[in-house]
Amino acid sequence: MRISPVVWRTTLWLSLGGWVGSWAFFAFVVSRVAFRILPGDVAGDLAGRLLETLHFGGAALALAAAGSAWLLGRRGLLIGLPVVLAAVCAASELWLSPAVAAVRPSAIGEAASEASSLRFARLHALSLGLFLAVHLASIGLVVLHARRDVRLERDPSAALPRP
């Protein structure tokens, strides 16, 4: 049984939309509101728990987008980039987020040392940088796939998956 390319294209666009949308909503709404109305330690705990969902969800959606793109006959950057971004999401959650969480209690508040505050600032900056890089790259994937779809509108024979 062959599954229609419409299913794979729908999966591709839902994956990209869910990924980009959830990350944007976290960055521009949730984190800003949380740090505005909650005490810093509570907001930090909330952000950490939400990032876990975003990282693993981002990795899963990136792999779904890569798989869908492959099944649609797309190649190169359209498959490789989301696979790399999935790995970055997983690595960020499995190694970087625990390091940030471990140093945060000793870096904030009255008991904070200069060394732990500096380590927290560096790790947090790296975490933010990776989040931003993954988010911008996922937006770039949307643009690349949209350009590909426009080409397909002009030449429908290009939509046939390669053997």
DALIN-V740387 format. One record per helix or strand of 3 or more residues. SS is the DSSP state (H for helix, E for strand). FROM is the first residue (numbers start at 1). TO is the last residue. If there is no record, write none. Layout:
BEGIN
{{SS	FROM	TO} {SS	FROM	TO}}
END
This chain:
BEGIN
{{H	5	37} {H	40	71} {H	77	107} {H	114	154} {H	156	159}}
END
